[in-house]
Amino acid sequence: MSDKSSLAAESGVVQTAGGARFSVSVTVFRALIAWLLILALAIVNGALREGVLIPKLGTAAGLMLSGLMLSACVAAVAVALMAWLGRVSTRQCLGIGAFWLALTLGFEFGFGRSVRHKSWPELLDAYTFKDGNLWLLVLVVVFFAPLLAAHLWTRRRA
């Protein structure tokens, strides 16, 4: 292995068949940091929903407003991530979205089952639009936010 290729391997730099180079480890690390911020915002959103929105607005309006607020938070974090990452491909954006979605679902089911001791039917109830719950919309935003943010970021810089 040449010195150049061993240096690339050590730094996590990957060259695609098309010649594009990117650092896998930096991209994944930054996407993870961004998701941790999303997680923190989601926890704050949940506390606000349960402590203020639902008691003041009722279940349906509280759930809807909470879902929209969390979706906006995810979108804002995605825009900030694109500024931090710079130019990324569509494939990378979809990869980040899939990574965020997997982390979100893993946390949701893992925390719900092991810490909150919720049953599967209770957990799956959030995946309906019952009572104004927009959790499915939030998950769609989680997946597509990096792609949409990259598109906005590219247009803004042009």
mmCIF file of the C-alpha atoms, coordinates in Angstrom:
data_MODEL
# 
_entry.id   MODEL 
# 
loop_
_atom_site.group_PDB 
_atom_site.id 
_atom_site.type_symbol 
_atom_site.label_atom_id 
_atom_site.label_alt_id 
_atom_site.label_comp_id 
_atom_site.label_asym_id 
_atom_site.label_entity_id 
_atom_site.label_seq_id 
_atom_site.pdbx_PDB_ins_code 
_atom_site.Cartn_x 
_atom_site.Cartn_y 
_atom_site.Cartn_z 
_atom_site.occupancy 
_atom_site.B_iso_or_equiv 
_atom_site.pdbx_formal_charge 
_atom_site.auth_seq_id 
_atom_site.auth_comp_id 
_atom_site.auth_asym_id 
_atom_site.auth_atom_id 
_atom_site.pdbx_PDB_model_num 
ATOM 1   C CA . MET A 1 1   ? 0.000   0.000  0.000  1.00 0.00 ? 1   MET A CA 1 
ATOM 2   C CA . SER A 1 2   ? 1.382   3.413  -0.929 1.00 0.00 ? 2   SER A CA 1 
ATOM 3   C CA . ASP A 1 3   ? 1.940   6.117  1.673  1.00 0.00 ? 3   ASP A CA 1 
ATOM 4   C CA . LYS A 1 4   ? -0.813  8.181  0.084  1.00 0.00 ? 4   LYS A CA 1 
ATOM 5   C CA . SER A 1 5   ? -3.422  5.392  0.222  1.00 0.00 ? 5   SER A CA 1 
ATOM 6   C CA . SER A 1 6   ? -2.477  4.366  3.778  1.00 0.00 ? 6   SER A CA 1 
ATOM 7   C CA . LEU A 1 7   ? -2.837  7.981  4.916  1.00 0.00 ? 7   LEU A CA 1 
ATOM 8   C CA . ALA A 1 8   ? -6.262  8.120  3.278  1.00 0.00 ? 8   ALA A CA 1 
ATOM 9   C CA . ALA A 1 9   ? -7.312  4.885  5.000  1.00 0.00 ? 9   ALA A CA 1 
ATOM 10  C CA . GLU A 1 10  ? -6.143  6.114  8.417  1.00 0.00 ? 10  GLU A CA 1 
ATOM 11  C CA . SER A 1 11  ? -7.988  9.413  8.114  1.00 0.00 ? 11  SER A CA 1 
ATOM 12  C CA . GLY A 1 12  ? -11.238 7.775  6.995  1.00 0.00 ? 12  GLY A CA 1 
ATOM 13  C CA . VAL A 1 13  ? -11.136 9.349  3.545  1.00 0.00 ? 13  VAL A CA 1 
ATOM 14  C CA . VAL A 1 14  ? -12.956 7.365  0.890  1.00 0.00 ? 14  VAL A CA 1 
ATOM 15  C CA . GLN A 1 15  ? -12.777 7.878  -2.848 1.00 0.00 ? 15  GLN A CA 1 
ATOM 16  C CA . THR A 1 16  ? -15.889 6.857  -4.758 1.00 0.00 ? 16  THR A CA 1 
ATOM 17  C CA . ALA A 1 17  ? -15.870 5.303  -8.223 1.00 0.00 ? 17  ALA A CA 1 
ATOM 18  C CA . GLY A 1 18  ? -16.702 8.751  -9.609 1.00 0.00 ? 18  GLY A CA 1 
ATOM 19  C CA . GLY A 1 19  ? -13.605 10.233 -7.974 1.00 0.00 ? 19  GLY A CA 1 
ATOM 20  C CA . ALA A 1 20  ? -15.407 12.123 -5.200 1.00 0.00 ? 20  ALA A CA 1 
ATOM 21  C CA . ARG A 1 21  ? -13.598 12.063 -1.869 1.00 0.00 ? 21  ARG A CA 1 
ATOM 22  C CA . PHE A 1 22  ? -15.171 12.437 1.515  1.00 0.00 ? 22  PHE A CA 1 
ATOM 23  C CA . SER A 1 23  ? -14.377 11.562 5.088  1.00 0.00 ? 23  SER A CA 1 
ATOM 24  C CA . VAL A 1 24  ? -16.721 8.866  6.308  1.00 0.00 ? 24  VAL A CA 1 
ATOM 25  C CA . SER A 1 25  ? -15.788 9.157  9.946  1.00 0.00 ? 25  SER A CA 1 
ATOM 26  C CA . VAL A 1 26  ? -16.188 12.927 10.094 1.00 0.00 ? 26  VAL A CA 1 
ATOM 27  C CA . THR A 1 27  ? -19.540 12.824 8.291  1.00 0.00 ? 27  THR A CA 1 
ATOM 28  C CA . VAL A 1 28  ? -20.902 10.066 10.520 1.00 0.00 ? 28  VAL A CA 1 
ATOM 29  C CA . PHE A 1 29  ? -19.550 11.719 13.673 1.00 0.00 ? 29  PHE A CA 1 
ATOM 30  C CA . ARG A 1 30  ? -21.097 15.071 12.781 1.00 0.00 ? 30  ARG A CA 1 
ATOM 31  C CA . ALA A 1 31  ? -24.406 13.422 11.840 1.00 0.00 ? 31  ALA A CA 1 
ATOM 32  C CA . LEU A 1 32  ? -24.398 11.667 15.228 1.00 0.00 ? 32  LEU A CA 1 
ATOM 33  C CA . ILE A 1 33  ? -23.712 14.930 17.075 1.00 0.00 ? 33  ILE A CA 1 
ATOM 34  C CA . ALA A 1 34  ? -26.574 16.550 15.131 1.00 0.00 ? 34  ALA A CA 1 
ATOM 35  C CA . TRP A 1 35  ? -28.892 13.658 16.027 1.00 0.00 ? 35  TRP A CA 1 
ATOM 36  C CA . LEU A 1 36  ? -27.975 13.997 19.708 1.00 0.00 ? 36  LEU A CA 1 
ATOM 37  C CA . LEU A 1 37  ? -29.040 17.631 19.466 1.00 0.00 ? 37  LEU A CA 1 
ATOM 38  C CA . ILE A 1 38  ? -32.305 16.482 17.857 1.00 0.00 ? 38  ILE A CA 1 
ATOM 39  C CA . LEU A 1 39  ? -32.756 14.019 20.733 1.00 0.00 ? 39  LEU A CA 1 
ATOM 40  C CA . ALA A 1 40  ? -32.279 16.786 23.299 1.00 0.00 ? 40  ALA A CA 1 
ATOM 41  C CA . LEU A 1 41  ? -34.747 19.018 21.445 1.00 0.00 ? 41  LEU A CA 1 
ATOM 42  C CA . ALA A 1 42  ? -37.232 16.124 21.264 1.00 0.00 ? 42  ALA A CA 1 
ATOM 43  C CA . ILE A 1 43  ? -37.013 15.608 25.025 1.00 0.00 ? 43  ILE A CA 1 
ATOM 44  C CA . VAL A 1 44  ? -37.622 19.319 25.648 1.00 0.00 ? 44  VAL A CA 1 
ATOM 45  C CA . ASN A 1 45  ? -40.472 19.211 23.126 1.00 0.00 ? 45  ASN A CA 1 
ATOM 46  C CA . GLY A 1 46  ? -42.021 16.230 24.929 1.00 0.00 ? 46  GLY A CA 1 
ATOM 47  C CA . ALA A 1 47  ? -41.816 17.974 28.299 1.00 0.00 ? 47  ALA A CA 1 
ATOM 48  C CA . LEU A 1 48  ? -43.369 21.111 26.804 1.00 0.00 ? 48  LEU A CA 1 
ATOM 49  C CA . ARG A 1 49  ? -46.104 19.032 25.151 1.00 0.00 ? 49  ARG A CA 1 
ATOM 50  C CA . GLU A 1 50  ? -47.017 17.155 28.322 1.00 0.00 ? 50  GLU A CA 1 
ATOM 51  C CA . GLY A 1 51  ? -46.556 20.073 30.744 1.00 0.00 ? 51  GLY A CA 1 
ATOM 52  C CA . VAL A 1 52  ? -47.984 22.983 28.756 1.00 0.00 ? 52  VAL A CA 1 
ATOM 53  C CA . LEU A 1 53  ? -49.432 22.268 25.307 1.00 0.00 ? 53  LEU A CA 1 
ATOM 54  C CA . ILE A 1 54  ? -51.840 19.430 26.112 1.00 0.00 ? 54  ILE A CA 1 
ATOM 55  C CA . PRO A 1 55  ? -53.080 20.946 29.398 1.00 0.00 ? 55  PRO A CA 1 
ATOM 56  C CA . LYS A 1 56  ? -53.647 24.353 27.737 1.00 0.00 ? 56  LYS A CA 1 
ATOM 57  C CA . LEU A 1 57  ? -54.763 23.346 24.214 1.00 0.00 ? 57  LEU A CA 1 
ATOM 58  C CA . GLY A 1 58  ? -56.183 19.841 24.640 1.00 0.00 ? 58  GLY A CA 1 
ATOM 59  C CA . THR A 1 59  ? -54.820 16.537 23.358 1.00 0.00 ? 59  THR A CA 1 
ATOM 60  C CA . ALA A 1 60  ? -55.365 16.956 19.614 1.00 0.00 ? 60  ALA A CA 1 
ATOM 61  C CA . ALA A 1 61  ? -54.077 20.527 19.320 1.00 0.00 ? 61  ALA A CA 1 
ATOM 62  C CA . GLY A 1 62  ? -51.210 19.851 21.734 1.00 0.00 ? 62  GLY A CA 1 
ATOM 63  C CA . LEU A 1 63  ? -50.059 16.779 19.807 1.00 0.00 ? 63  LEU A CA 1 
ATOM 64  C CA . MET A 1 64  ? -50.319 18.556 16.461 1.00 0.00 ? 64  MET A CA 1 
ATOM 65  C CA . LEU A 1 65  ? -48.424 21.646 17.606 1.00 0.00 ? 65  LEU A CA 1 
ATOM 66  C CA . SER A 1 66  ? -45.780 19.480 19.271 1.00 0.00 ? 66  SER A CA 1 
ATOM 67  C CA . GLY A 1 67  ? -45.305 17.432 16.087 1.00 0.00 ? 67  GLY A CA 1 
ATOM 68  C CA . LEU A 1 68  ? -44.967 20.565 13.964 1.00 0.00 ? 68  LEU A CA 1 
ATOM 69  C CA . MET A 1 69  ? -42.514 22.131 16.425 1.00 0.00 ? 69  MET A CA 1 
ATOM 70  C CA . LEU A 1 70  ? -40.363 19.009 16.518 1.00 0.00 ? 70  LEU A CA 1 
ATOM 71  C CA . SER A 1 71  ? -40.397 18.797 12.724 1.00 0.00 ? 71  SER A CA 1 
ATOM 72  C CA . ALA A 1 72  ? -39.212 22.420 12.558 1.00 0.00 ? 72  ALA A CA 1 
ATOM 73  C CA . CYS A 1 73  ? -36.449 21.649 15.084 1.00 0.00 ? 73  CYS A CA 1 
ATOM 74  C CA . VAL A 1 74  ? -35.271 18.674 13.017 1.00 0.00 ? 74  VAL A CA 1 
ATOM 75  C CA . ALA A 1 75  ? -35.239 20.817 9.870  1.00 0.00 ? 75  ALA A CA 1 
ATOM 76  C CA . ALA A 1 76  ? -33.248 23.551 11.628 1.00 0.00 ? 76  ALA A CA 1 
ATOM 77  C CA . VAL A 1 77  ? -30.663 21.046 12.870 1.00 0.00 ? 77  VAL A CA 1 
ATOM 78  C CA . ALA A 1 78  ? -30.395 19.593 9.370  1.00 0.00 ? 78  ALA A CA 1 
ATOM 79  C CA . VAL A 1 79  ? -29.696 23.040 7.913  1.00 0.00 ? 79  VAL A CA 1 
ATOM 80  C CA . ALA A 1 80  ? -27.035 23.648 10.562 1.00 0.00 ? 80  ALA A CA 1 
ATOM 81  C CA . LEU A 1 81  ? -25.499 20.245 9.802  1.00 0.00 ? 81  LEU A CA 1 
ATOM 82  C CA . MET A 1 82  ? -25.255 21.047 6.095  1.00 0.00 ? 82  MET A CA 1 
ATOM 83  C CA . ALA A 1 83  ? -23.419 24.251 6.957  1.00 0.00 ? 83  ALA A CA 1 
ATOM 84  C CA . TRP A 1 84  ? -21.049 22.171 9.106  1.00 0.00 ? 84  TRP A CA 1 
ATOM 85  C CA . LEU A 1 85  ? -20.523 19.441 6.506  1.00 0.00 ? 85  LEU A CA 1 
ATOM 86  C CA . GLY A 1 86  ? -20.284 21.583 3.402  1.00 0.00 ? 86  GLY A CA 1 
ATOM 87  C CA . ARG A 1 87  ? -21.117 20.037 0.066  1.00 0.00 ? 87  ARG A CA 1 
ATOM 88  C CA . VAL A 1 88  ? -22.620 16.554 0.329  1.00 0.00 ? 88  VAL A CA 1 
ATOM 89  C CA . SER A 1 89  ? -24.144 14.271 -2.263 1.00 0.00 ? 89  SER A CA 1 
ATOM 90  C CA . THR A 1 90  ? -27.768 13.196 -2.478 1.00 0.00 ? 90  THR A CA 1 
ATOM 91  C CA . ARG A 1 91  ? -26.686 9.702  -1.492 1.00 0.00 ? 91  ARG A CA 1 
ATOM 92  C CA . GLN A 1 92  ? -24.895 11.003 1.610  1.00 0.00 ? 92  GLN A CA 1 
ATOM 93  C CA . CYS A 1 93  ? -27.944 13.068 2.586  1.00 0.00 ? 93  CYS A CA 1 
ATOM 94  C CA . LEU A 1 94  ? -30.227 10.062 2.281  1.00 0.00 ? 94  LEU A CA 1 
ATOM 95  C CA . GLY A 1 95  ? -27.677 8.034  4.259  1.00 0.00 ? 95  GLY A CA 1 
ATOM 96  C CA . ILE A 1 96  ? -27.696 10.633 7.037  1.00 0.00 ? 96  ILE A CA 1 
ATOM 97  C CA . GLY A 1 97  ? -31.506 10.630 6.987  1.00 0.00 ? 97  GLY A CA 1 
ATOM 98  C CA . ALA A 1 98  ? -31.602 6.833  7.218  1.00 0.00 ? 98  ALA A CA 1 
ATOM 99  C CA . PHE A 1 99  ? -29.012 6.946  10.030 1.00 0.00 ? 99  PHE A CA 1 
ATOM 100 C CA . TRP A 1 100 ? -31.115 9.494  11.943 1.00 0.00 ? 100 TRP A CA 1 
ATOM 101 C CA . LEU A 1 101 ? -34.278 7.478  11.359 1.00 0.00 ? 101 LEU A CA 1 
ATOM 102 C CA . ALA A 1 102 ? -32.637 4.260  12.606 1.00 0.00 ? 102 ALA A CA 1 
ATOM 103 C CA . LEU A 1 103 ? -31.291 6.032  15.704 1.00 0.00 ? 103 LEU A CA 1 
ATOM 104 C CA . THR A 1 104 ? -34.685 7.612  16.358 1.00 0.00 ? 104 THR A CA 1 
ATOM 105 C CA . LEU A 1 105 ? -36.617 4.357  16.032 1.00 0.00 ? 105 LEU A CA 1 
ATOM 106 C CA . GLY A 1 106 ? -34.008 2.481  18.059 1.00 0.00 ? 106 GLY A CA 1 
ATOM 107 C CA . PHE A 1 107 ? -34.226 5.059  20.822 1.00 0.00 ? 107 PHE A CA 1 
ATOM 108 C CA . GLU A 1 108 ? -38.009 5.249  20.681 1.00 0.00 ? 108 GLU A CA 1 
ATOM 109 C CA . PHE A 1 109 ? -38.556 1.503  20.949 1.00 0.00 ? 109 PHE A CA 1 
ATOM 110 C CA . GLY A 1 110 ? -35.588 0.805  23.223 1.00 0.00 ? 110 GLY A CA 1 
ATOM 111 C CA . PHE A 1 111 ? -36.423 3.559  25.695 1.00 0.00 ? 111 PHE A CA 1 
ATOM 112 C CA . GLY A 1 112 ? -40.134 2.871  25.485 1.00 0.00 ? 112 GLY A CA 1 
ATOM 113 C CA . ARG A 1 113 ? -39.752 -0.835 26.191 1.00 0.00 ? 113 ARG A CA 1 
ATOM 114 C CA . SER A 1 114 ? -36.851 -0.927 28.653 1.00 0.00 ? 114 SER A CA 1 
ATOM 115 C CA . VAL A 1 115 ? -37.252 2.313  30.626 1.00 0.00 ? 115 VAL A CA 1 
ATOM 116 C CA . ARG A 1 116 ? -40.918 3.251  30.344 1.00 0.00 ? 116 ARG A CA 1 
ATOM 117 C CA . HIS A 1 117 ? -42.047 -0.414 30.235 1.00 0.00 ? 117 HIS A CA 1 
ATOM 118 C CA . LYS A 1 118 ? -44.612 0.270  27.513 1.00 0.00 ? 118 LYS A CA 1 
ATOM 119 C CA . SER A 1 119 ? -46.237 -2.587 25.646 1.00 0.00 ? 119 SER A CA 1 
ATOM 120 C CA . TRP A 1 120 ? -45.828 -2.971 21.879 1.00 0.00 ? 120 TRP A CA 1 
ATOM 121 C CA . PRO A 1 121 ? -49.436 -1.844 21.246 1.00 0.00 ? 121 PRO A CA 1 
ATOM 122 C CA . GLU A 1 122 ? -48.813 1.279  23.351 1.00 0.00 ? 122 GLU A CA 1 
ATOM 123 C CA . LEU A 1 123 ? -45.632 2.072  21.408 1.00 0.00 ? 123 LEU A CA 1 
ATOM 124 C CA . LEU A 1 124 ? -47.242 1.415  18.036 1.00 0.00 ? 124 LEU A CA 1 
ATOM 125 C CA . ASP A 1 125 ? -50.196 3.637  18.908 1.00 0.00 ? 125 ASP A CA 1 
ATOM 126 C CA . ALA A 1 126 ? -47.922 6.650  18.248 1.00 0.00 ? 126 ALA A CA 1 
ATOM 127 C CA . TYR A 1 127 ? -47.703 5.523  14.605 1.00 0.00 ? 127 TYR A CA 1 
ATOM 128 C CA . THR A 1 128 ? -51.299 6.447  13.897 1.00 0.00 ? 128 THR A CA 1 
ATOM 129 C CA . PHE A 1 129 ? -52.728 9.915  13.427 1.00 0.00 ? 129 PHE A CA 1 
ATOM 130 C CA . LYS A 1 130 ? -55.096 9.260  16.324 1.00 0.00 ? 130 LYS A CA 1 
ATOM 131 C CA . ASP A 1 131 ? -55.905 12.320 18.452 1.00 0.00 ? 131 ASP A CA 1 
ATOM 132 C CA . GLY A 1 132 ? -53.783 14.576 16.226 1.00 0.00 ? 132 GLY A CA 1 
ATOM 133 C CA . ASN A 1 133 ? -50.532 12.663 16.710 1.00 0.00 ? 133 ASN A CA 1 
ATOM 134 C CA . LEU A 1 134 ? -48.098 13.682 13.949 1.00 0.00 ? 134 LEU A CA 1 
ATOM 135 C CA . TRP A 1 135 ? -45.257 11.313 14.905 1.00 0.00 ? 135 TRP A CA 1 
ATOM 136 C CA . LEU A 1 136 ? -45.277 9.674  11.451 1.00 0.00 ? 136 LEU A CA 1 
ATOM 137 C CA . LEU A 1 137 ? -44.833 13.110 9.870  1.00 0.00 ? 137 LEU A CA 1 
ATOM 138 C CA . VAL A 1 138 ? -41.905 13.780 12.204 1.00 0.00 ? 138 VAL A CA 1 
ATOM 139 C CA . LEU A 1 139 ? -40.271 10.525 11.081 1.00 0.00 ? 139 LEU A CA 1 
ATOM 140 C CA . VAL A 1 140 ? -40.687 11.492 7.419  1.00 0.00 ? 140 VAL A CA 1 
ATOM 141 C CA . VAL A 1 141 ? -39.066 14.854 8.216  1.00 0.00 ? 141 VAL A CA 1 
ATOM 142 C CA . VAL A 1 142 ? -36.221 13.098 10.055 1.00 0.00 ? 142 VAL A CA 1 
ATOM 143 C CA . PHE A 1 143 ? -35.487 11.027 6.955  1.00 0.00 ? 143 PHE A CA 1 
ATOM 144 C CA . PHE A 1 144 ? -35.766 13.783 4.333  1.00 0.00 ? 144 PHE A CA 1 
ATOM 145 C CA . ALA A 1 145 ? -34.516 16.823 6.308  1.00 0.00 ? 145 ALA A CA 1 
ATOM 146 C CA . PRO A 1 146 ? -30.823 16.359 5.405  1.00 0.00 ? 146 PRO A CA 1 
ATOM 147 C CA . LEU A 1 147 ? -31.662 16.152 1.693  1.00 0.00 ? 147 LEU A CA 1 
ATOM 148 C CA . LEU A 1 148 ? -33.952 19.182 1.778  1.00 0.00 ? 148 LEU A CA 1 
ATOM 149 C CA . ALA A 1 149 ? -31.462 21.131 3.889  1.00 0.00 ? 149 ALA A CA 1 
ATOM 150 C CA . ALA A 1 150 ? -28.630 20.352 1.468  1.00 0.00 ? 150 ALA A CA 1 
ATOM 151 C CA . HIS A 1 151 ? -30.801 21.544 -1.414 1.00 0.00 ? 151 HIS A CA 1 
ATOM 152 C CA . LEU A 1 152 ? -31.596 24.794 0.418  1.00 0.00 ? 152 LEU A CA 1 
ATOM 153 C CA . TRP A 1 153 ? -27.956 25.228 1.467  1.00 0.00 ? 153 TRP A CA 1 
ATOM 154 C CA . THR A 1 154 ? -26.734 24.731 -2.116 1.00 0.00 ? 154 THR A CA 1 
ATOM 155 C CA . ARG A 1 155 ? -29.290 27.217 -3.503 1.00 0.00 ? 155 ARG A CA 1 
ATOM 156 C CA . ARG A 1 156 ? -28.426 29.741 -0.805 1.00 0.00 ? 156 ARG A CA 1 
ATOM 157 C CA . ARG A 1 157 ? -24.714 29.571 -1.592 1.00 0.00 ? 157 ARG A CA 1 
ATOM 158 C CA . ALA A 1 158 ? -25.256 29.830 -5.381 1.00 0.00 ? 158 ALA A CA 1 
# 
